[in-house]
Amino acid sequence: MNGGISRPTLALGLAAVALSVVTLVGLPGPLQALVALTVLVLLPGQALVRLTPVTDAALAALLVVALGIAALTAVSTAMFYLTVWSWQGCVVAMGAITVLACLARERKEAPA
Protein backbone atom coordinates (compact mmCIF):
# COMPACT_ATOMS: atom_id res chain seq x y z
CA MET A 1 0.00 0.00 0.00
CA ASN A 2 2.99 2.32 0.54
CA GLY A 3 1.02 4.49 2.95
CA GLY A 4 -1.55 5.38 0.28
CA ILE A 5 -5.14 4.45 -0.22
CA SER A 6 -5.77 0.81 -1.18
CA ARG A 7 -6.94 -0.02 -4.68
CA PRO A 8 -10.34 -1.44 -3.60
CA THR A 9 -11.12 1.67 -1.57
CA LEU A 10 -10.02 3.97 -4.38
CA ALA A 11 -12.00 1.96 -6.94
CA LEU A 12 -15.12 2.09 -4.78
CA GLY A 13 -14.88 5.87 -4.31
CA LEU A 14 -14.19 6.55 -7.98
CA ALA A 15 -17.01 4.24 -9.04
CA ALA A 16 -19.40 6.14 -6.77
CA VAL A 17 -18.45 9.47 -8.32
CA ALA A 18 -18.49 8.19 -11.92
CA LEU A 19 -21.75 6.26 -11.63
CA SER A 20 -23.44 9.14 -9.82
CA VAL A 21 -22.59 11.45 -12.70
CA VAL A 22 -23.70 8.85 -15.26
CA THR A 23 -26.98 8.36 -13.39
CA LEU A 24 -27.65 12.10 -13.37
CA VAL A 25 -26.87 12.41 -17.09
CA GLY A 26 -29.16 9.52 -17.93
CA LEU A 27 -28.88 6.20 -19.66
CA PRO A 28 -31.23 3.97 -21.64
CA GLY A 29 -34.02 2.33 -19.55
CA PRO A 30 -32.79 -0.97 -18.08
CA LEU A 31 -29.19 0.21 -17.86
CA GLN A 32 -30.32 3.32 -15.94
CA ALA A 33 -32.13 1.12 -13.41
CA LEU A 34 -29.06 -1.09 -12.92
CA VAL A 35 -26.72 1.86 -12.46
CA ALA A 36 -29.17 3.60 -10.11
CA LEU A 37 -29.45 0.44 -7.97
CA THR A 38 -25.67 0.26 -7.82
CA VAL A 39 -25.28 3.91 -6.79
CA LEU A 40 -28.22 3.99 -4.39
CA VAL A 41 -27.76 0.66 -2.59
CA LEU A 42 -24.75 -1.47 -3.50
CA LEU A 43 -21.88 1.04 -3.47
CA PRO A 44 -22.86 2.77 -0.20
CA GLY A 45 -23.55 -0.60 1.40
CA GLN A 46 -20.16 -1.96 0.33
CA ALA A 47 -18.36 1.15 1.55
CA LEU A 48 -20.10 0.96 4.93
CA VAL A 49 -19.45 -2.79 5.31
CA ARG A 50 -15.75 -2.18 4.70
CA LEU A 51 -15.77 -0.11 7.90
CA THR A 52 -16.88 -3.12 9.97
CA PRO A 53 -14.74 -6.03 11.19
CA VAL A 54 -16.97 -8.60 9.42
CA THR A 55 -14.93 -11.35 7.74
CA ASP A 56 -17.68 -13.85 6.80
CA ALA A 57 -18.47 -13.43 3.09
CA ALA A 58 -22.16 -14.37 3.38
CA LEU A 59 -22.72 -11.98 6.27
CA ALA A 60 -20.84 -9.23 4.45
CA ALA A 61 -23.02 -9.70 1.34
CA LEU A 62 -26.16 -9.51 3.46
CA LEU A 63 -24.86 -6.40 5.22
CA VAL A 64 -24.07 -4.69 1.90
CA VAL A 65 -27.74 -4.82 0.93
CA ALA A 66 -29.05 -4.11 4.45
CA LEU A 67 -26.77 -1.13 5.10
CA GLY A 68 -27.33 0.24 1.59
CA ILE A 69 -31.10 0.12 2.00
CA ALA A 70 -30.86 1.55 5.53
CA ALA A 71 -28.73 4.48 4.34
CA LEU A 72 -31.05 5.10 1.39
CA THR A 73 -34.06 5.05 3.70
CA ALA A 74 -32.43 7.49 6.11
CA VAL A 75 -31.42 9.89 3.33
CA SER A 76 -34.80 9.71 1.58
CA THR A 77 -36.72 10.20 4.84
CA ALA A 78 -34.59 13.16 5.85
CA MET A 79 -35.00 14.76 2.43
CA PHE A 80 -38.75 14.12 2.51
CA TYR A 81 -39.19 15.71 5.93
CA LEU A 82 -37.05 18.67 4.92
CA THR A 83 -39.24 18.97 1.79
CA VAL A 84 -36.20 18.86 -0.47
CA TRP A 85 -36.61 15.35 -1.90
CA SER A 86 -35.49 14.77 -5.45
CA TRP A 87 -34.06 11.68 -7.03
CA GLN A 88 -31.04 13.68 -8.20
CA GLY A 89 -30.37 14.88 -4.66
CA CYS A 90 -30.71 11.34 -3.39
CA VAL A 91 -28.16 10.09 -5.94
CA VAL A 92 -25.72 12.83 -4.96
CA ALA A 93 -26.23 12.17 -1.23
CA MET A 94 -25.67 8.42 -1.61
CA GLY A 95 -22.58 9.04 -3.72
CA ALA A 96 -21.31 11.39 -1.01
CA ILE A 97 -21.96 8.78 1.68
CA THR A 98 -19.95 6.27 -0.34
CA VAL A 99 -17.04 8.66 -0.80
CA LEU A 100 -17.08 9.65 2.90
CA ALA A 101 -17.09 5.99 3.94
CA CYS A 102 -14.15 5.38 1.59
CA LEU A 103 -12.29 8.29 3.18
CA ALA A 104 -13.00 6.85 6.63
CA ARG A 105 -11.70 3.46 5.44
CA GLU A 106 -8.59 5.12 4.07
CA ARG A 107 -7.95 6.64 7.49
CA LYS A 108 -8.25 3.18 9.05
CA GLU A 109 -5.81 1.77 6.47
CA ALA A 110 -3.25 4.54 6.96
CA PRO A 111 -0.23 3.63 9.05
CA ALA A 112 -0.23 5.15 12.53
C-alpha positions in Angstrom: 0.0 0.0 0.0 3.0 2.3 0.5 1.0 4.5 3.0 -1.6 5.4 0.3 -5.1 4.5 -0.2 -5.8 0.8 -1.2 -6.9 0.0 -4.7 -10.3 -1.4 -3.6 -11.1 1.7 -1.6 -10.0 4.0 -4.4 -12.0 2.0 -6.9 -15.1 2.1 -4.8 -14.9 5.9 -4.3 -14.2 6.6 -8.0 -17.0 4.2 -9.0 -19.4 6.1 -6.8 -18.4 9.5 -8.3 -18.5 8.2 -11.9 -21.7 6.3 -11.6 -23.4 9.1 -9.8 -22.6 11.5 -12.7 -23.7 8.9 -15.3 -27.0 8.4 -13.4 -27.6 12.1 -13.4 -26.9 12.4 -17.1 -29.2 9.5 -17.9 -28.9 6.2 -19.7 -31.2 4.0 -21.6 -34.0 2.3 -19.5 -32.8 -1.0 -18.1 -29.2 0.2 -17.9 -30.3 3.3 -15.9 -32.1 1.1 -13.4 -29.1 -1.1 -12.9 -26.7 1.9 -12.5 -29.2 3.6 -10.1 -29.4 0.4 -8.0 -25.7 0.3 -7.8 -25.3 3.9 -6.8 -28.2 4.0 -4.4 -27.8 0.7 -2.6 -24.8 -1.5 -3.5 -21.9 1.0 -3.5 -22.9 2.8 -0.2 -23.5 -0.6 1.4 -20.2 -2.0 0.3 -18.4 1.2 1.5 -20.1 1.0 4.9 -19.4 -2.8 5.3 -15.7 -2.2 4.7 -15.8 -0.1 7.9 -16.9 -3.1 10.0 -14.7 -6.0 11.2 -17.0 -8.6 9.4 -14.9 -11.3 7.7 -17.7 -13.8 6.8 -18.5 -13.4 3.1 -22.2 -14.4 3.4 -22.7 -12.0 6.3 -20.8 -9.2 4.4 -23.0 -9.7 1.3 -26.2 -9.5 3.5 -24.9 -6.4 5.2 -24.1 -4.7 1.9 -27.7 -4.8 0.9 -29.0 -4.1 4.4 -26.8 -1.1 5.1 -27.3 0.2 1.6 -31.1 0.1 2.0 -30.9 1.5 5.5 -28.7 4.5 4.3 -31.0 5.1 1.4 -34.1 5.1 3.7 -32.4 7.5 6.1 -31.4 9.9 3.3 -34.8 9.7 1.6 -36.7 10.2 4.8 -34.6 13.2 5.8 -35.0 14.8 2.4 -38.8 14.1 2.5 -39.2 15.7 5.9 -37.0 18.7 4.9 -39.2 19.0 1.8 -36.2 18.9 -0.5 -36.6 15.4 -1.9 -35.5 14.8 -5.4 -34.1 11.7 -7.0 -31.0 13.7 -8.2 -30.4 14.9 -4.7 -30.7 11.3 -3.4 -28.2 10.1 -5.9 -25.7 12.8 -5.0 -26.2 12.2 -1.2 -25.7 8.4 -1.6 -22.6 9.0 -3.7 -21.3 11.4 -1.0 -22.0 8.8 1.7 -20.0 6.3 -0.3 -17.0 8.7 -0.8 -17.1 9.6 2.9 -17.1 6.0 3.9 -14.1 5.4 1.6 -12.3 8.3 3.2 -13.0 6.8 6.6 -11.7 3.5 5.4 -8.6 5.1 4.1 -7.9 6.6 7.5 -8.2 3.2 9.0 -5.8 1.8 6.5 -3.3 4.5 7.0 -0.2 3.6 9.0 -0.2 5.2 12.5 
